[in-house]
Amino acid sequence: MTFPVNIHIGKIEISSHLVCELLAYSIGFRYFLYLRKNTIDTISTEQRTLILIAATLGSFVFSRLVGFMETAEFFNGQVSFAGMYGNKTILGGLLGGLLAVEICKKIIGVTQSSGDLMTYPILLAMIIGRMGCFLSGLEDGTYGVETTLPWAINFGDGVFRHPTNLYEILFLALVWIIIYLAEHQFILANGTKFKLFLLSYFLFRFLVEFIKPVNTFSFGLSAIQITALLGIIYYYKIILFPKSLIEKRNYA
């Protein structure tokens, strides 16, 4: 396989990353609509729309803010609109979307969790998106450091690296399976699926960044790792009180 793996239609070359990103958004959203249609949603359509708008705006801002803080331009003090807009990371998007949604829910008076219905669609969208990252090779910047492991991949520069984008795809698929099994084995408290997904992803990204060629601050952590730690701290109650995720059964 020669990277980047793009789509060719005649003389036109289309970025696989762009195609996968568009598919991730469209398929993920359609999946969300399908689940909502077949689920009793206690949040009204108007409130759900406002929540989705807040999530989109929060994700847009934070994904680019954290993404820019990963770049060499940021560490060199070179701030530009192109640099701010051109770099983004899903982790910042998830945390930014989470914070924006919580603020929005307080304003519109929604007290119940709104994330469970979005869990599987987001997982699916991220898997599709990461496939585009993998096909982009070195252009995307989501590859790992050099390694001698047998599954290492040469993304086009002759260096065999950790395919960290494939690691993430496998991890997301595993999280999906675990949440699905837990959902059918236990009576999960409202919001549990989304909390498990986010907490596990924050933990994964904090760890996997150690095998990626990233810019770090003087204390050895990158902007993404700091963001992941903030997300882990946000969900500290799950770590301290895991039984709170399971509702108690009422027996007659």
N, C-alpha and C positions, 0 to 999 in steps of 0.2 A: 504494500500500500504506500502510495506517494502522497505526502501531505503538502498543502492542504487538499482535502478531497472536496472539490466543488462540483456543481452541476453545470453541464455544458449543453446548451441548446444552439446548435449551429456554431456561429462565431461568438455567441454570447455566453459569458461565464457568470454564473450566479453563486453567491456565497452560500455554502451549506449552513453556516452559522446563522445567517439572516433567515433562511428558509425554516430552520429548526426553531428559531426564536419566534417567528410568526406562527408556526404551527403550535408551539407551546402555549402562546396566548390564546389562540382561537380554540384549540381542542380543550385546553384546560377550562376555559370559560363555558364552552358547550357542555362539558362534563358537569360543571357546577350547576348549570341550569337544569340538566337532567336529574341530578340528585335532588335539587330543591323541588322539582315537580313531583318527585316520588317520595318526598319526605314532608312530614308535618313541621313547617317552619313557624315558630312562635314569633318571629320578627317580621313585621309587615314589609310589603314590597318597598314602600317609601323609605322606611328606616334602613332596609337592606341596601338600597341604592345609595343612600348617603354614606353608609359604612364602606361600600365598595369604592366610592369616590375618595373618601378619606384614606383608605388603604393604598389606592393608586398614587395619590399625591405624596403621602408619606414615603412610599417605596421609591418614587421617582427622585425625591430630594436626597434621602439618606443613601440610596444606592450609589449615587454619583459623588456625594460627599465622602463616604468611606472609600469608594473606588479611587478618588483623586488622592486621598491620604496614603494610598499604597504606591503612588508613582514616585519616580526620581525627581520630577518637577516639584512636587510638594516638599521633598526633603531638601531640595536646593533653593527653596523659597521662591519658585517661579509660579505665580498664580495667574492663570488665564482662563477665559471662558471656555476655550476649546479643551483645555485640560480638565476643567470641572465637568463639562458635558460629555466628553468622549470616553471617560472611564467610569465603569459602574461595577457593582458587585451585588449578587443576590442576597448575601448575608446582611448588608446594610439595608437593602430593600425590605427584607423580612422584619428587621428590628424597627425600621422607620414606619413601616406599615402597621406594625403592632401598636406602637405608641400613638400613631395618628388615629387608629380605630378606637383605642381606649378613651382618647380625648373626645372623639366624636360621639361615642356612646354615652358619655357623661352629659354632653350637651343636649342630646335628643332624648335622654331618659331611658336608654336600654340597659337593663341590669343583667340579663342573661348572657352567656357566652355566645359569640357569633362565629367562632372559628371552626367548630366541628364540621360544618357543612363544606368548608373550604379545604379541609385537610387533604383528602384524596385528589381533588383537582390540582392543588398546588404541587403535590408530590409528582403527579403525572406530568405537569408542565415543566418541572425542574428536570425530570429524567429526559424529556425530549430536548430541552435546552442544553443540557450537558452533553448530549450526543452531538449537537452542533459544535460545542466547544472542542470535543475530541477530534471531530473531522477537520476543524480549522488548524490543528497542529500548533506550530509555534506562534501563529498570528494572534491567537486568543489569550495566551499567557496563563492558562490554567494548568499547565503541565507541572510535573515534579522535578526534583533534582536528579542528578545522575545516579544510577544504581546498576549493580551487576545481577540483580534478580532475574530469573529466567523469563519473566513476563514483561521486562522492560521494553520500551518502544522507542524507536528512532523516529522523531517527528520531522526529520528532514535536514538536520544539521550534523548528522553523524554521531550524536551523543544519545546513548540509551538512557531513558529517564523513567521515573515513576509515572504511569498513566493515571494521575490523580483524578482526572475527570471521569475515568472509568471506575475508579474506587468509589467516587461519589454516586455514580449511577447504581452500583451494586449496593451501597449503603442505603440509598433512598428506597430501593426495592425491598430490602430487608426490613426497614422501618415500616413500610406499607404492610408487609406480611404480618409483622408483630402486632401492629395496631389493629389490623383486621381480625387476627386471632383473639386478641384481648377483648375486642368489641363483642365477639360471639361467645367468649368464655365467662366474662364478668359483666355486671351492670355498672358501666362507667358513669361517673359523675359528669354533669354538663361541662363541656369544654375540655375534657380529658384528652381526647384524640389530638386536638390541635396543640395542647400543651406538651404532650409526649413528643409530637413531631418536632416542634420548635426546640425544645430542650435537647433532644438527641442530636439535632442538626447543629446547634450551637456547640455542643461538646465535640462533635465530629470535626467541624471546621477549625476549632481551636487546636486540635491535635494534628490534623492533616497539614496545616500550614507550616509545621516544622519540617516537612519534606518537600517544600515548594520554595523556589528562588524568589523570596520576597524582600522588600525593604523593611528594616526593623528600626525601632527607636533604640536609644542607648541601653535600655533595660532588657533588650532582647526579644520584644514582642512586636508584631506588626499591627497595623490599624485594624485589620480584620480580626486578629486574635483579641484585641481589646474590645471590639464590638461584640465578639462571641462571649467574652467574659461578662459584659454588661447584660447580655441576654440570659446567661446562666444565673447571674445574681437576681435578675428579675423573677426567675422561677425557682428561687431558693426554697420555697415552701414545699415544692414537689420532692426535692431531694431530702428535706428534713422530715416530711410527713407524707410518704408515698401512699399510705392507706387512704388519704383524703381523695384519691382519684377514683376510688370504688365506692359506690353507694351501698348503704346497708340494706339488706333484704328485710322486709317486714313479714313476719310469720304470724298467722292467726293462732 
